[in-house]
Amino acid sequence: MRMCVCVCVFNPCVCVKKTKIMSTKSPTEETHVCITNCGPVDILSSKDRHKYLGRMFTGDFSTRSKTAIDHRLACAWMKFKAFQHAFEDKHVNVKLRLKLFDSIITSTVLYGLDTVPLTYQMLNRIDIAQRIMLRRIVGWVNYADDTWEESGHRMAERLRQCLALRPVKNWSECIN
């Protein structure tokens, strides 16, 4: 099957390298379409993913929101690991560490998610990732004779006390 596309572009040879056509069909043999006097334009199938302006897109509409969440959480974890030495430094006041977290990681994870249709499970997944990061910032203290339940309660109390000093909104609340 041959595809014909007519496109009017002022300087076509510049933008063709960045132009992508999203398709909901499965991958086929023909992955390019040729625009007159320009060259090939990529056709992305439903399985392909494409990053554009900090967002990850896919042709499969049923997984588009999941792909966006996965990408933003991956970006947030990369940023967290890049600043991990500052987040987990016990010589730095916890209020400053939480302020750094809120300014860097929160903006990274929330970028572009306000336009993504999210389910309750996706919002819950975002909040779980946030709590894991916050627990690592506050620090985990485990005593030898404690059960997991006692350690968990102590950690929750410690996190609550730190968030009382410097409140951090849940990411799911920031999206809505």
Helices and strands as residue ranges (DSSP letters): H 12-15, E 20-22, E 32-35, E 39-44, E 49-52, E 55-58, G 61-63, H 64-82, H 84-87, H 94-110, G 113-115, H 120-138, H 148-165, H 171-175
